[in-house]
Amino acid sequence: MDLHARRADSFGAQAEAYAEHRPDYPVAAIRWALEPLGTDERLDVLDLAAGTGKLTAGLSAEGHRVTAVEPNEQMLSELVRRVHGVRALPGHAEHIPVPDQTVDAVFVGTAFHWFDQEKALPEIARVLRPGGVLAVMWVEPVTDVEWVRDLERMSATSVESERHDPVSIMAHPSFAPEERTTFPHSHHRDSPEAAIAWINTHSRMIVIDEQERAAINDKMLTYLRERPETSNGPFDVPLLAEVFRTVRVSE
Ligand SMILES: C[S@@+](CC[C@H](N)C(=O)[O-])C[C@H]1O[C@@H](n2cnc3c(N)ncnc32)[C@H](O)[C@@H]1O
């Protein structure tokens, strides 16, 4: 298995910690993504690469009928354990286990960069009703805040962060040109240790060897225990949700 595939499949090893420590998504991002559908009604929504259900829970709380699709068994088990009232299915973006034209929107949270997009985009187009929406989003730390930038720099590992530019990737004849916006968000952490537990759920941390991980964690912990913003009790990590939406057009 190459490194990309190994990383795409790495999250299950940290499934419980992932569910515990990763941030959720701003509700404003979900609402903005669904605007092109022009309705307040309950929609059929697919959360693709749903992980432990961070975005699934937000979609469900908005009142939509949600199907969550996730290939990793441990991640899917956490989702089933934690998010109730949704349909949860094993499956990949390149072969989505739902029939043609049965969903109003497909959401992808912090996972589009793991897909084989040449295969995934026609699959997403297949399951969407005409006029349906594809929404792709990431939630990332705001690195113009000094301590957050320092932490990001310290958490770099011997494997690079992976993320593609969806503006070019989403160009596909089944989809209208995408629109992009951002929403401020934050991640509440009770302690420096909790911030480090969150960082350790990223694939670049999961796939490195124990020695490298321990050295990085030591460095981050020392830093957070010294910084005035983070040393005394709970703090919020400033995040930005970056959201892309595009509409399924008839060919
Ligand atoms: C960073 S996690 C994001 C999970 C969830 N959407 C969230 O926001 O918390 C990436 C997820 O993508 C899944 N994944 C990786 N490759 C995939 C593929 N080809 N098709 C569908 N899901 C995939 C992984 O198993 C993992 O659960």
The ligand as an SDF file (V2000), in Angstrom:
LIG
                    3D

 27 29  0  0  0  0  0  0  0  0999 V2000
  -10.2090   13.3400    8.1430 C   0  0  0  0  0  0  0  0  0  0  0  0
  -11.4370   12.1020    8.1370 S   0  0  0  0  0  0  0  0  0  0  0  0
  -12.9440   13.0620    7.9900 C   0  0  0  0  0  0  0  0  0  0  0  0
  -14.1280   12.3580    8.6110 C   0  0  0  0  0  0  0  0  0  0  0  0
  -15.3790   13.2140    8.7850 C   0  0  0  0  0  0  0  0  0  0  0  0
  -15.9230   13.6270    7.5140 N   0  0  0  0  0  0  0  0  0  0  0  0
  -15.0840   14.4070    9.6470 C   0  0  0  0  0  0  0  0  0  0  0  0
  -15.1770   15.5230    9.1590 O   0  0  0  0  0  0  0  0  0  0  0  0
  -14.7660   14.2200   10.8140 O   0  0  0  0  0  0  0  0  0  0  0  0
  -11.2820   11.4050    6.5380 C   0  0  0  0  0  0  0  0  0  0  0  0
  -12.2240   10.2330    6.3240 C   0  0  0  0  0  0  0  0  0  0  0  0
  -12.2070    9.8720    4.9410 O   0  0  0  0  0  0  0  0  0  0  0  0
  -12.3420    8.4690    4.8630 C   0  0  0  0  0  0  0  0  0  0  0  0
  -11.8930    8.0570    3.5180 N   0  0  0  0  0  0  0  0  0  0  0  0
  -10.6280    7.8780    3.0910 C   0  0  0  0  0  0  0  0  0  0  0  0
  -10.6260    7.4980    1.7950 N   0  0  0  0  0  0  0  0  0  0  0  0
  -11.9330    7.4540    1.3970 C   0  0  0  0  0  0  0  0  0  0  0  0
  -12.5830    7.1290    0.1710 C   0  0  0  0  0  0  0  0  0  0  0  0
  -11.8940    6.8030   -0.9160 N   0  0  0  0  0  0  0  0  0  0  0  0
  -13.9320    7.1620    0.1330 N   0  0  0  0  0  0  0  0  0  0  0  0
  -14.6430    7.5250    1.2260 C   0  0  0  0  0  0  0  0  0  0  0  0
  -14.0740    7.8390    2.4090 N   0  0  0  0  0  0  0  0  0  0  0  0
  -12.7380    7.8150    2.4900 C   0  0  0  0  0  0  0  0  0  0  0  0
  -11.4960    7.9660    6.0050 C   0  0  0  0  0  0  0  0  0  0  0  0
  -11.7890    6.6380    6.3630 O   0  0  0  0  0  0  0  0  0  0  0  0
  -11.8360    8.9850    7.0910 C   0  0  0  0  0  0  0  0  0  0  0  0
  -12.9080    8.5590    7.8920 O   0  0  0  0  0  0  0  0  0  0  0  0
  1  2  1  0
  2  3  1  0
  2 10  1  0
  3  4  1  0
  4  5  1  0
  5  6  1  0
  5  7  1  0
  7  8  2  0
  7  9  1  0
 10 11  1  0
 11 12  1  0
 11 26  1  0
 12 13  1  0
 13 14  1  0
 13 24  1  0
 14 15  1  0
 14 23  1  0
 15 16  2  0
 16 17  1  0
 17 18  1  0
 17 23  2  0
 18 19  1  0
 18 20  2  0
 20 21  1  0
 21 22  2  0
 22 23  1  0
 24 25  1  0
 24 26  1  0
 26 27  1  0
M  CHG  2   2   1   9  -1
M  END
$$$$
